[in-house]
Amino acid sequence: MNAIERQKAPHLDPQLANVLSLKRDGLLEAWILLSGGPNPGIARDYAAYRAAHHFELRQFGAPKSPLKPEKRPIAPCNSELLPFVWFNRNFRMPNGVKSLRRMRRAAHLRARELRMIFKGVVSTDHPILAHIIPMRRCNLACAYCNEYDDRSKPVPLETVCQRIDLLVRLGTTIITISGGEPLLHPDLDQIIAHIRRHRAIAGMITNGYLLTAERIKRLNRAGLDHLQISIDNVTPDDVSKKSLKVLDKKLQLLAEHADFHVNINSVVGGGIRNPEDALVVGKRAVELGFTSTVGIIHDGTGQLQPLSSAEREVYGTMRGMGKSSYAQFNYFQDNIAHGRENRWRCRAGARYLYICEDGLVHYCSQQRGYPAKPLAEYTVADIRREFLTEKSCAPRCTVACVHQVSYLDFWRAPQTIDSAGMPETGDRLVQIR
């Protein structure tokens, strides 16, 4: 028992409380041995204390004590030892213990990320990041989003696991589950666990609506490494329901229970009515101990709309919030915010793969349709070709994850293949303007 609980039950001898074990789910399991003398008051105190604190009583008659003899509580003089009564209760883990556990997991993740970078520098023949879509359906309908529907069924678990196996065979280091809304998939935990069994880094992008304390603990147990939630405004409107007002309680649950890294992404552009909301969202994220990023988003047709002066001001403020609250690899957005093109080497189709619900490989979420090759047929030869292919949509691209993984190779391998000359399987590449 802690000090506060002893004050609530003054007749219980604090020496009779013995903490024995630490549960995996992050809660402290306490086994308490009660003994007392002939005074019947202790039995009343015990019953009242148990009822007040919602103990689950487990009686075993007089079982063998789990404590070593020298650690067992000693009954007072001239008293009889009551029958042993054992019961357990889930105590909140002290913040220090929780922090140490999170620090340990963060250090382990950082080591895995460093291995990812080393592997990426040594070889260009494998993907660094893949987004996989096990569920296209979403429980929301944001006006700017073109990546969801309201009817698709979940991709069967066996099929998703086969695609993960194929990605790992290609050498993929990070596999991020996206959608649609991945929390709608009934087998999400098994999907995450399958990624982790391959020792890949497991990420997820969600709108957060379906998060509960128990759901977060299940994600912990499955082994999730990263989670990102995009919050578009402070109060919901007809453009987006992903608002801080609705999701703040979900963020508090994440702050209390999540062992994985959490990033909150606020946005400007794409028809978001109050760009200053991004500042409120970013500050709240940092306050809760998360990282915070700001994204410049496309509209519902996949096109980039120029930022207004107010949006550029908000973007600049968010960029200045500091290293602790902003991803340091979004420099490409500086040009986009000011209407300038980026000159860079997009490695989509090689370092980044987008795997749709049909199991086809695409450049990204905004270029679905090319190369549109089944993942089962995708080879190192495809990776090498796309690594050297110049994408005509790249100068005004807003897809942050592709920019970020492409930074690793900015210094080498000039792209010598023109995407405009590639055989087309559908429409030509979308020009994001």
Secondary structure, DSSP 4 states (H G I P E B T S, - for coil): --HHHHHH-TTS-GGGEEEEEE-TTS-EEEEEE----S-THHHHHHHHHHHHTT-EEE--SSPPPSS-GGGSPPPPTT-PPPPP-EEEEEEPPPHHHHHHHHHHHHHHHHHHHHHHHHHHHH-SSS-SEEEEEEE-B-S---TT--S-BSSPPPPPHHHHHHHHHHHHHTT--EEEEEES-GGG-TTHHHHHHHHHHTT-EEEEEE-STT--HHHHHHHHHHT--EEEEEE-BSS--SS---BHHHHHHHHHHHHHH--SEEEEEEEEETT-S-TTHHHHHHHHHHHTT-EEEEEEE--TTSPPPPPPHHHHHHHHHHHTT-GGGS-TT-THHHHHHTT--------BTTTEEEE-TTSEEES-TTSTTSEEEEGGG--HHHHHHHHTEEPTTGGG---HHHHHHHGGGTTS----EEGGGSPPSSSPPP---
